[in-house]
Amino acid sequence: MKKLTVTVCVCTECVMNGAIDLIESIESLNKLKVQLRLQTQIEVNTSKCIGEPRHGDHSPVVEINGEKIENANAETVMAKIIALTAKEVK
């Protein structure tokens, strides 16, 4: 089984802009992977800071397999995870 590492920044700015909701969304996707036929293990990590120490207008920040996504929201993060998972299955 392939492994996908998702790291969500949990600095104050990111948490205030929805980082906790992103973590919950990613974890719910991990629970639904059988129904969605995902053959990938999704590991969710947190980091005190990803990249620059002050994200400001760029928060929340998420990193998926080393690729940084700024101004992340559930829709963009889920789409990226699904796209990477689909690519690994082929």
GROMACS elastic network, one bead per residue, 0.5 to 0.9 nm:
[ bonds ]
;  ai    aj funct       b0    kb
    1    39     6  0.60882   500
    1    40     6  0.56330   500
    1    41     6  0.66675   500
    2    39     6  0.68606   500
    2    41     6  0.60678   500
    2    42     6  0.86482   500
    2    85     6  0.84836   500
    2    88     6  0.74567   500
    2    89     6  0.86753   500
    3    39     6  0.89061   500
    3    40     6  0.54456   500
    3    42     6  0.59824   500
    3    43     6  0.71491   500
    4    40     6  0.66576   500
    4    41     6  0.60419   500
    4    43     6  0.60553   500
    4    44     6  0.85696   500
    4    64     6  0.72888   500
    4    65     6  0.62572   500
    4    81     6  0.80330   500
    4    84     6  0.82862   500
    4    85     6  0.79504   500
    5    41     6  0.84292   500
    5    42     6  0.60392   500
    5    44     6  0.62323   500
    5    45     6  0.74204   500
    5    63     6  0.80714   500
    5    64     6  0.58529   500
    5    65     6  0.52440   500
    5    66     6  0.81428   500
    6    26     6  0.84417   500
    6    42     6  0.71130   500
    6    43     6  0.60150   500
    6    45     6  0.60824   500
    6    46     6  0.83034   500
    6    62     6  0.70958   500
    6    63     6  0.57283   500
    6    65     6  0.64265   500
    6    66     6  0.84071   500
    6    81     6  0.86488   500
    7    23     6  0.89530   500
    7    43     6  0.82711   500
    7    44     6  0.59070   500
    7    46     6  0.52174   500
    7    47     6  0.65958   500
    7    50     6  0.84547   500
    7    61     6  0.86834   500
    7    62     6  0.57156   500
    7    63     6  0.50342   500
    7    64     6  0.64190   500
    7    65     6  0.83124   500
    7    66     6  0.86936   500
    8    14     6  0.86503   500
    8    19     6  0.67155   500
    8    20     6  0.85673   500
    8    22     6  0.77875   500
    8    23     6  0.69832   500
    8    44     6  0.75725   500
    8    45     6  0.62848   500
    8    47     6  0.61969   500
    8    48     6  0.86602   500
    8    49     6  0.86747   500
    8    50     6  0.80049   500
    8    60     6  0.79551   500
    8    61     6  0.63986   500
    8    63     6  0.64419   500
    8    64     6  0.87153   500
    9    12     6  0.89762   500
    9    14     6  0.62712   500
    9    15     6  0.78382   500
    9    19     6  0.69154   500
    9    45     6  0.86895   500
    9    46     6  0.57276   500
    9    48     6  0.57461   500
    9    49     6  0.53579   500
    9    50     6  0.57894   500
    9    59     6  0.85214   500
    9    60     6  0.68341   500
    9    61     6  0.56347   500
    9    62     6  0.61250   500
    9    63     6  0.82191   500
   10    13     6  0.78421   500
   10    14     6  0.56636   500
   10    15     6  0.54664   500
   10    19     6  0.63525   500
   10    20     6  0.77240   500
   10    46     6  0.62728   500
   10    47     6  0.59007   500
   10    48     6  0.52143   500
   10    49     6  0.67242   500
   10    50     6  0.88085   500
   10    60     6  0.81947   500
   10    61     6  0.85843   500
   11    14     6  0.54062   500
   11    15     6  0.61753   500
   11    16     6  0.86183   500
   11    19     6  0.88187   500
   11    47     6  0.76792   500
   11    48     6  0.50783   500
   11    49     6  0.57337   500
   11    50     6  0.86893   500
   11    53     6  0.87315   500
   11    54     6  0.86383   500
   11    55     6  0.88736   500
   11    60     6  0.87728   500
   12    15     6  0.52098   500
   12    16     6  0.61080   500
   12    17     6  0.86397   500
   12    48     6  0.86684   500
   13    16     6  0.51910   500
   13    17     6  0.63102   500
   13    18     6  0.89738   500
   13    19     6  0.89063   500
   13    54     6  0.77493   500
   13    55     6  0.69193   500
   13    56     6  0.65909   500
   13    57     6  0.89677   500
   13    59     6  0.63605   500
   13    60     6  0.71665   500
   14    17     6  0.50330   500
   14    18     6  0.63778   500
   14    19     6  0.54159   500
   14    20     6  0.85112   500
   14    49     6  0.89624   500
   14    55     6  0.76619   500
   14    56     6  0.84211   500
   14    58     6  0.86098   500
   14    61     6  0.66725   500
   15    18     6  0.53566   500
   15    20     6  0.60543   500
   15    21     6  0.86721   500
   15    59     6  0.84794   500
   15    60     6  0.71345   500
   16    19     6  0.72953   500
   16    20     6  0.86604   500
   16    59     6  0.87255   500
   16    60     6  0.83106   500
   17    20     6  0.86927   500
   17    59     6  0.64102   500
   17    60     6  0.58174   500
   17    71     6  0.87514   500
   18    21     6  0.53335   500
   18    22     6  0.64474   500
   18    23     6  0.89432   500
   18    59     6  0.85203   500
   18    60     6  0.65665   500
   18    72     6  0.87059   500
   18    73     6  0.77637   500
   19    22     6  0.50356   500
   19    23     6  0.63592   500
   19    24     6  0.88087   500
   19    59     6  0.84102   500
   19    60     6  0.57898   500
   19    61     6  0.78384   500
   19    62     6  0.84340   500
   19    72     6  0.84509   500
   19    73     6  0.84961   500
   20    23     6  0.51098   500
   20    24     6  0.63670   500
   20    25     6  0.86922   500
   21    24     6  0.51193   500
   21    25     6  0.61854   500
   21    26     6  0.86849   500
   21    73     6  0.88521   500
   21    74     6  0.78694   500
   22    25     6  0.50403   500
   22    26     6  0.61620   500
   22    27     6  0.85523   500
   22    60     6  0.89030   500
   22    62     6  0.88419   500
   22    72     6  0.82656   500
   22    73     6  0.68378   500
   22    74     6  0.56978   500
   22    77     6  0.80230   500
   23    26     6  0.52076   500
   23    27     6  0.61457   500
   23    28     6  0.86034   500
   23    44     6  0.73688   500
   23    45     6  0.86666   500
   23    46     6  0.85819   500
   24    27     6  0.51254   500
   24    28     6  0.61312   500
   24    29     6  0.86478   500
   25    28     6  0.51210   500
   25    29     6  0.62807   500
   25    30     6  0.87257   500
   25    74     6  0.66511   500
   25    78     6  0.80903   500
   26    29     6  0.50542   500
   26    30     6  0.63321   500
   26    31     6  0.88287   500
   26    42     6  0.82203   500
   26    44     6  0.74065   500
   26    74     6  0.80679   500
   26    77     6  0.81320   500
   26    78     6  0.71948   500
   26    81     6  0.88339   500
   27    31     6  0.64170   500
   27    32     6  0.88054   500
   27    42     6  0.82287   500
   27    43     6  0.87265   500
   27    44     6  0.72788   500
   28    31     6  0.50155   500
   28    32     6  0.63339   500
   28    33     6  0.87749   500
   29    32     6  0.50279   500
   29    33     6  0.61738   500
   29    36     6  0.86162   500
   29    42     6  0.85976   500
   29    78     6  0.79931   500
   30    33     6  0.53139   500
   30    34     6  0.85884   500
   30    38     6  0.87628   500
   30    40     6  0.89475   500
   30    41     6  0.74830   500
   30    42     6  0.60794   500
   30    43     6  0.84518   500
   31    34     6  0.75706   500
   31    35     6  0.87941   500
   32    35     6  0.54328   500
   32    36     6  0.61765   500
   32    37     6  0.84862   500
   32    38     6  0.84778   500
   33    37     6  0.57184   500
   33    39     6  0.74465   500
   33    40     6  0.79805   500
   33    41     6  0.85488   500
   34    38     6  0.62373   500
   34    39     6  0.80123   500
   35    38     6  0.78678   500
   38    41     6  0.81500   500
   38    82     6  0.81999   500
   38    85     6  0.66623   500
   38    86     6  0.77415   500
   38    89     6  0.81778   500
   39    85     6  0.73778   500
   39    86     6  0.87850   500
   39    88     6  0.85139   500
   39    89     6  0.69458   500
   40    85     6  0.63181   500
   40    88     6  0.81107   500
   40    89     6  0.83098   500
   42    81     6  0.86905   500
   46    49     6  0.86762   500
   47    50     6  0.65692   500
   49    52     6  0.73845   500
   49    53     6  0.62594   500
   49    54     6  0.83338   500
   49    55     6  0.87729   500
   49    61     6  0.86301   500
   50    53     6  0.74928   500
   50    55     6  0.87278   500
   50    61     6  0.68902   500
   50    62     6  0.77084   500
   50    63     6  0.77570   500
   50    68     6  0.82786   500
   51    54     6  0.85244   500
   51    55     6  0.81746   500
   51    61     6  0.86896   500
   51    68     6  0.85737   500
   52    55     6  0.62597   500
   54    58     6  0.88583   500
   54    59     6  0.88020   500
   55    58     6  0.51357   500
   55    59     6  0.53791   500
   55    60     6  0.77068   500
   55    61     6  0.78309   500
   55    70     6  0.86764   500
   56    59     6  0.59746   500
   56    60     6  0.87699   500
   57    60     6  0.85734   500
   57    70     6  0.88800   500
   57    71     6  0.75027   500
   58    61     6  0.68606   500
   58    69     6  0.89531   500
   58    70     6  0.51955   500
   58    72     6  0.82920   500
   59    62     6  0.87209   500
   59    70     6  0.60651   500
   59    71     6  0.50159   500
   59    72     6  0.70925   500
   60    69     6  0.84339   500
   60    70     6  0.62679   500
   60    71     6  0.52241   500
   60    72     6  0.54996   500
   60    73     6  0.77362   500
   61    68     6  0.69803   500
   61    69     6  0.57241   500
   61    71     6  0.61293   500
   61    72     6  0.58456   500
   62    67     6  0.82264   500
   62    68     6  0.58118   500
   62    69     6  0.51876   500
   62    70     6  0.66367   500
   62    71     6  0.84440   500
   62    72     6  0.64245   500
   62    77     6  0.78310   500
   63    66     6  0.56106   500
   63    67     6  0.52262   500
   63    69     6  0.59778   500
   63    70     6  0.86743   500
   64    67     6  0.51486   500
   64    68     6  0.65266   500
   64    69     6  0.77833   500
   64    77     6  0.83936   500
   64    80     6  0.81077   500
   64    81     6  0.76328   500
   65    68     6  0.84963   500
   69    72     6  0.58420   500
   69    76     6  0.85940   500
   69    77     6  0.79259   500
   70    73     6  0.88955   500
   72    75     6  0.82486   500
   72    76     6  0.64391   500
   72    77     6  0.64725   500
   73    76     6  0.56143   500
   73    77     6  0.61733   500
   73    78     6  0.85046   500
   74    77     6  0.52626   500
   74    78     6  0.58853   500
   74    79     6  0.83571   500
   75    78     6  0.53479   500
   75    79     6  0.60584   500
   75    80     6  0.86111   500
   76    79     6  0.51230   500
   76    80     6  0.61478   500
   76    81     6  0.86485   500
   77    80     6  0.51726   500
   77    81     6  0.62109   500
   77    82     6  0.86486   500
   78    81     6  0.50681   500
   78    82     6  0.60652   500
   78    83     6  0.84369   500
   79    82     6  0.51880   500
   79    83     6  0.60194   500
   79    84     6  0.85801   500
   80    83     6  0.50540   500
   80    84     6  0.61111   500
   80    85     6  0.84625   500
   81    84     6  0.52146   500
   81    85     6  0.60341   500
   81    86     6  0.85304   500
   82    85     6  0.50218   500
   82    86     6  0.59979   500
   82    87     6  0.84868   500
   83    86     6  0.51646   500
   83    87     6  0.61347   500
   83    88     6  0.86902   500
   84    87     6  0.50668   500
   84    88     6  0.62495   500
   84    89     6  0.87688   500
   85    88     6  0.51789   500
   85    89     6  0.63536   500
   86    89     6  0.52073   500
   86    90     6  0.66931   500
   87    90     6  0.56306   500
